[in-house]
Amino acid sequence: MMPRNYITQDGFHITDKAKEYFAPLIQGEDYPAYKNGIPQYARLKKVLEKKKLRKWKP
């Protein structure tokens, strides 16, 4: 739920107070690092974790 004072009287827009609150939360994008023009994404180590649960019996 959004506070009522963030919504205009007509119910279709947001107020300046809402814009002030939301602006830092939505501005900018976090692009991946590039190497030779290709994005560099995280690589997983593919290491298995020990099982923590017992075998399930219905």
JOSUL-V620206 format. One record per run of one state. SS is the DSSP state (H for helix, E for strand, - for the rest). FROM is the first residue (numbers start at 1). TO is the last residue. If there is no record, write none. Layout:
BEGIN
ss->[SS | SS]
from->[FROM | FROM]
to->[TO | TO]
END
This chain:
BEGIN
ss->[- | H | E | - | E | - | H | - | E | - | E | -]
from->[1 | 4 | 7 | 8 | 14 | 15 | 16 | 27 | 33 | 36 | 38 | 41]
to->[3 | 6 | 7 | 13 | 14 | 15 | 26 | 32 | 35 | 37 | 40 | 58]
END
